């Protein structure tokens, strides 16, 4: 199994929503990390968390936090 770990900065705070069917929590936020070369612009990535992890993301992550994402 492959895995990837990124160190990224939160550039848009988490937004917590719920599904209509079973009210499952979903948190989304935007993060940014440096490009592969020094002259490359930073890359932006949308992060999605579900269920209990979504609630933790909402409670603990804020704008400009630095995170390790796996």
C-alpha positions in Angstrom: 0.0 0.0 0.0 1.3 3.5 -0.9 0.9 6.4 1.4 1.8 10.1 1.2 2.5 12.6 4.0 2.3 16.4 3.4 3.1 19.3 5.6 0.6 22.0 4.7 -0.7 25.3 5.9 -4.5 25.9 6.3 -5.5 28.7 3.9 -9.3 28.3 4.3 -10.7 27.3 7.7 -12.7 24.1 8.0 -16.4 24.1 7.1 -18.5 21.5 8.8 -21.6 20.2 7.0 -23.8 17.1 7.4 -25.3 14.7 4.9 -29.1 14.7 4.5 -29.6 10.9 4.8 -27.9 10.0 8.0 -26.5 13.3 9.3 -22.8 12.1 8.8 -20.4 15.0 9.5 -18.2 16.2 6.7 -15.5 18.9 7.1 -13.7 20.5 4.2 -10.8 23.0 4.1 -8.1 24.2 1.7 -4.5 23.7 2.5 -1.3 24.9 0.7 2.2 23.4 0.4 5.3 24.5 -1.4 5.9 23.3 -5.0 8.5 20.7 -5.8 11.1 23.3 -6.8 11.9 26.6 -5.1 10.8 28.6 -8.2 7.4 26.7 -8.4 4.3 28.3 -7.0 2.6 26.7 -4.0 0.1 23.9 -4.6 -3.4 24.0 -3.1 -5.4 21.0 -2.0 -8.9 20.5 -0.8 -9.0 18.3 2.3 -12.1 16.3 3.3 -12.7 14.5 6.6 -15.7 12.4 7.5 -17.5 11.4 10.8 -15.7 11.8 14.1 -12.5 13.1 12.3 -14.6 15.8 10.7 -15.7 17.1 14.1 -12.1 17.0 15.4 -10.9 19.0 12.3 -13.6 21.6 12.9 -12.8 21.9 16.6 -9.0 21.9 16.4 -7.9 23.3 13.0 -7.9 27.0 12.2 -6.6 29.4 9.6 -2.8 29.5 9.3 -2.3 26.2 11.3 0.5 23.9 9.9 -0.7 20.3 9.6 0.7 16.9 8.7 -1.7 15.1 6.4 -1.5 11.5 5.6 
